[in-house]
Amino acid sequence: MTDIAQNSEGYNREAHIGLHFLIILFGISAWIGINGIFIQTAVLINISPEGWALPAYLVLVIQAANFGPLLYTILQYFRCQINESWWILCLLVSGTFTMGLLTFFYSEKTIIAGNEYSLTLFVLTFFNALVGCFSSVLFMPYLRNFNEKCLISYFIGEGLSGVLPSIIALIQGIGDNLKCTISQVYKNNTELEALSVLSGLRFTPNIYFLFIFIILFLSLTAFAILEYSSVMQNEKRAPKSISAVYNEKNTNVSHQVEKINHCSLEGNLFLHANSKHITKQTRNYLFILLAICCFFGNGFFPSIQSYSCLPYGNIAYQLSITFAQFANPVVCLLAFWLTVSKVKIISYLSVICLIIGSYVTYLALLSPSPPLQTTNLGVYLVITSWTLLMGLIAYLKLIIVSVFRNTVLPNILFNAGVIMQIGSASGAIFSFVIINFTNYFEMHDYCT
């Protein structure tokens, strides 16, 4: 009997470890498609007709994919029957399939009104972006079927969705667009094409996207095992209904809100942020900061990064994108040990972001001839600035949302989510317009 019990215990432990491993793989699928495409823009801009404006197009396409979660939310509002696991499966199949197509058609061009566009790349990016945009409304709620600790495994996987493409890109190498060669290839003896070959790459973008496809396929397989394997079914638990959870928490929230309505909370703006009671002034101030962070961090800055970095060479651009991806999970880990408790500190961090953001924007506006262009110092400064900037913005968004989470105000996280999406979409639209319809940002083709 003892041997049977030990074997059973060992089997359960292995199944539990396997569960967390599968959820990590599942979490990777959230943003690896979009992160993978965006990290590869340092190479794609050299073969796309949009050139340095390509990131602005990609950011706009990614924000457009938020239409999917909006539709899903509307369906939920009208209490339509939604098969959660079926939606997730369809999304993962779609994301994996489109990444597979991207492997072959990433460089396809389409002529519209006499101008060439990377339409195929944009369409495939849109379907990959749907996976990421849906992850917050589908993937995390799906995990309520498992132990609470599985959510940590999911966030580990989500963090790896930026790290893994960065590692692949570093292995791929960094082609220097200042040293590109042009070879002429005849197709069917009639059509002449110009093929730009970047020096220094160990493998081409199609091999890079093939790696991302393999990882997405593994994520799809992991979800299929989670959902349909008999072993994993034993790891599931019967979740409380949404109405039961709501009723359980709503009583406590109602009492707390009633206390707030009878208390005078018109004190100093810079109170401790981890308090459950924050003033309306403080709340609005943090909402504005959050919107600004998303406007710049998710919309404007990624769109102008090519103009800011490429004058210093493809190496500077590639490393600034890659290190920024590493910075995101690092600051998330930092938040576990270094928590911010005062809004005043949040304000100071915002000022630092403003200073660094002004510097990288200044470089972009002076493109294609920024200061220190031909020096190593200029390269180090632009890489360091972009890494710090994107890391600080990610940290600011995280701690502001944490402040809201610790309050007792109803629907505050939902309102924060809406504000984040509005800020991100506004930044994407603004940057697209200012890059494509004004002369503030200029590009230079070093391959001509």
N, C-alpha and C positions, 0 to 999 in steps of 0.2 A: 504493500500500500504506500510505503514511504517513497519507493522508486517512482510509482505512478504519480504521486503528488509532486515530486521534484520535476519529473518530465513535463507535467502539466504546467507547473510554474515557469519552467524554462521556455516552453512553447508560448505561453502568454507574454513573457518578456520579449521574445523575438518578434511576436506579432505586434507588440506595442512599439518597439523600435522601428519595425517595418512601416507602421502607420505614420510615424513622424517623418520618416524618410520620404514616403509617398507624398505627404502634405507639403514638404519642402519643394519637391519636384513640381507639385501642383501650383505652389506659390510663384515659382519661377516664371510660369506662363503668363502672369499678369501683365508685365511690362517688357519682357525680353524682346518682343517683336519690334516695338517702337524704339526702345533703347538701342537695339541692334542696328536699326536703320539710321537713327540719328548719329550714332557713333561713326558710321561709315560715310557720313556726308563729306568728311575730309577728302575722301577718294571720289565720291560721286559728283562733287561740284566740278571736277575736271572733265567729266564726260557728259554732263547734263547741259542742255541749252540755257537753263536758268542761271548757270554760273554761281556767283557768290550769293545770289538771291534765293538759291534753292532752300536753305533752312527756313526762310520766311514762308515759302509755299508749304513746306512740310508741317510747320507749326500750325498754320491755318487749317490744313487737312486734318491734323490730329484733333484740334479743337472742334471741328465739324462733327467728329465721331461722337461727341457728347449728345447728339441727337438720339442715339440708341438708348442710353439710360433714361433720357427724358421720356421717350415713348414707353419704356418699361414702367416708369413711375406713374404715367397716366393710366396704363393698364391696371396697375395695382390700385390706383385711386378708384377706379370704377369696378373694383373687385372681380376682375377677370380671372378665370382659372389659369394659373401659371405653373407649369412643371419646371421647377427650378433646375433640377439636374439635367433635364433635356436641353434647356437653354444653354447651360454651361457647356455641355457636350457639343452642341452645334457651334458655339463660339470657338471652342478649342479646335474643332475640325476645320472651321473656316480659317482661323489664324494659321494653323499648320499648313493647310493647302495653299493659302496665298503666299506664305513664306517660301514654299516650294516653287511657286510660279515666279517669285521674285528672283530666285536663283538663276532663272533663264532669261527673264525679261526686264531686269532692272535698268538696262540701258536703252530700252525701246523709246523711240520718239514719235510724237504725233503732231501733224501739221494742222493748226487751227487758225483760220483767217490769215494764212500766209506765214505764220510764226510757228516755230517748233516748241513743243512742250513735252515734259516727262509725264504724260498723262497716265501711262501704265503704272509708273512708280507711285503716283499720287493715289490711284484707285486701290492698289495693293496695300499702300500705307494706311488708307482709310479703314480697310477691313482688319488690319492688324491693330489699329488704334481702338477699334470696337472692343477687342478683348480687354485692353487696359481700362477703358472707360467703364465697362460693365463690371470690372472686378470689385469695385467698392459696393455695388448694389447686389451682386450675385455671389461672388466667391466667398467673402467673409461671412455673410449670412448662412451660407451652406455649411460652414464649420460649426454651427450650433448643434449639429448632429453628433459632434465628437466632444471629447474632453476639452476643458477650457485651455489646457496647456498646448493644445494643437494650434491655437491662434498664434502662439510664439513661433512655432515651426513655420507657419504660413508667412509671417513677416520676415523670417530668415530667408525663405525662398524668394519673397518679393525683393529683398535687398540684393540677393544674388542675380536678379534679373538685370541689374545694371552692371554688376561686377563681371559676370561671365563674358558678355560681349566685349567689355573693355580688355579682358585678358586675351581674348581671341584677336582683337585689333592690335594689341601689343605684339603678339606672336606674328601676326601678318606683317608687321613692320610699318615703317612710315615712309611713304614716297615723297620726295621733295619736288613740288611743282615748279621750282626754279630750274630743274634739270630734266625737263621732259623732252622726249624725242618724238618726232612725227614720222610715221611710216605710212605709205599709201598702199591701199589694198583694193584690187579690182574685183568687182563682184559681177558675175555673168558677162565679163569682158566689156560691160557698158557703164556700170555705175561705179563712180569713184568715191571712196570714203576716206575720211581722215581718222586715223586711229591714234589716240594719244596714249602713250605708254609711260606710266610713272616708274621711275627708278626706285629701287630699294624695297619693293613689296615682295614678300615671300610667296604670296598667293593672291589671286585676283578676287574681286568682290563676289563673284559667283560661288567660289569656294567658301568665303566668309559667310555668305547667306546660307550655304548648305549646312555649316556647323549650327547656325541658329535654328534651321529647320529640324535638324536631328534632336536638338534640345527640346524644341516645341513638341516633337513627336513623342519624346520620353514623357513630357508633362501630360500630354493627352493620354498616353498609356497609364500613367500614374492615376489620373482621375478615373479612368475606366475601371481600374482595379479597386479604387476606393469605393466606387459606386456599385459595382457588380460582383466583386469577389466575395465568396462566402466567408472567408477568413476575416475580411475587413468588416463584414456585417456584424460580427460579434463585438467589434470595437465601438460600434455606434451605440448611442443612447437615445432614448425616447425624449425628444426635446419638449419643453413646455410650449403650449400654443402662444401665439403672439398676444392674444387678448389676455391670457393668464399672466404673462410677464408684465404686460402694461398695467393691469389692475393691481398687481402686487407692488409695483413701483409708484403708481400714480397717487396712492394715498399719502405716502411720505412726501412726494413732491408737492402735493396740494397744501399740506401743512406748512412746508417750508416757504412756499410762495406767499401764503397768507401772512407769515411772519414778516416777509420782506415788505409787503404792502403796508404794514403797520409800523415799520421801522424807518427812521430817518437815516438814509445812507448817502447824504450829500457831502461826505467828507472829502479828504484829500484825494486827488486823482491817482497819486502814486501810492496806493495801499498795497498790501501783500497780495500778490496775484493768486496765491493758492487758497485764498479765502473762498468760502462758499457763497459769499455775498459780495457782489461788485456793483458799483454805481452804474447808472445808465450812461453817464459821461465816459467812464472807463470802458464799458462794453462797446460803445460806439467808436471810441478811439482805437480799440483793438480790432474792431471790424474793419476800420479804414486801413490800418496797418496790414491786416491780412489780405485785403483786396489789392493793396499796392504791391505786396510781396508776390502775389500770384500774377498780377499784371506784368511785372518785370521778370520774375523768375520763370514763369511758364510761357510767357508770350513774347515780350520785347527783347530781352537779353539773348535767348537762344536764336532769335531771328537775325540779330546784328553781330553774332559772335564771329561769323566768317569774315566780315568787314574789319573787325577789330584784330583778328589773329593772322589772317592770311598774308597781309603785307610783310609779316615776319617769317613767312614760310609755312609750308604744309606741316612741318614738324610741330611748330607752335600751335597750330589749329588742332591737330590730332591729339596732342598731349593735353591741351586745355579741355577738350571734350572728355577724354578718357579719365583724367584726374578728377574732373567734376563728378563723374559717375561714381568714382571711389569715395568721394567726399560725402555723398548722400548717406550710405549706410554707416559711415564712420560717425557722423553727427547724430544719427539715430542711436547708436551705442553710447555716445557721449551723454545723451539726454538721460540715460539710466543713472549716471553718477553725478552729473552736473545739471541740477534742476534750477531753473530761474524762478524766484519767488516774488520779484518786484517788477512792476510795470516800468519803473525808471530804468532798470537794466535792459529791458526790452527796447526802450527808446534809445539807449546808448548803442545797442547792437544795430538798430535801424540806421543811426547816423553813420556808423562804420560802413554799412552796406551802401548808403548814399554816396559816401566818399569814393569807395572802390568802384561802384557802378558808374559814377560820373567819369572816372578815369578811363574805364573800358569804352564808354560811349564816346568820350573825347577822341580816343584812338580810332574808333570806327568812323567818326565824322571826318577825320583827317585822312582816311583811306583814299588812295593807295599809298600815301607817303607820310606815315606817322613818325613821331620822333624816335630816335634810337633804332631805326629800322634795320640797319646793317650791323648792329652790335649784339653780342651775347646777352648783355644786360637787358636790352629791350625784349629779347625772347624770354628770359627768366621772369621779367616783370609781368609780361602779358599772361604767361602760364600761371604764375602764382596768383595774380589778381583774379583771374577767372575761377581758379580752384577755390580760393577763399570766398569769393562772391557767391558762387552757387552753393557752397557748403553753409555759409551763414544764412542765406535765404531759406534753405531747407530747415535749418535749425530754428529760425524765427517762426516759420509756419508751424513747426512741431510744438514749440512751447506755447504759442498763442492758442492753438487748438487744445492743448493740455489745460490751459487756464479755463477755457470754456467748459471743458469736460468736468472740471472739479466744481463747477457752480451748480446751483439747484434750479436754474432758469430752464423752463421747459422749451423744447425745440431749438435750443441755442446751437447745438451741433448741426442740426439740419440747416438753420439759417447761415451758419458759418460755411457749410458746404456749398450752398447756393452762391454766397458771396465769392468764394474761391473760384467757382466756375465762371461767374460773370467777369471777375478780374482777369482770369486766364484768357477767356475769349476776347475781351476788349483789348488786351495786350497783343494778341495774335492779329486781330483786324487792324489795329493801329500800325503795327510794324509792317504788315503787308502793304498797306496803303502808302506809308511814308517811304518805303524802300522802292516800290515799283512805280510810284506816280510823282515823286519829287527827286531832286538832285542832291539830297543831303548825303546819301551814301553812294559812293562810286566804286566800281570794281575795275580790276586790271587783269587782263589775260596774259599771264607770263609765258604761255605756250605759243604765242604768235610771234 
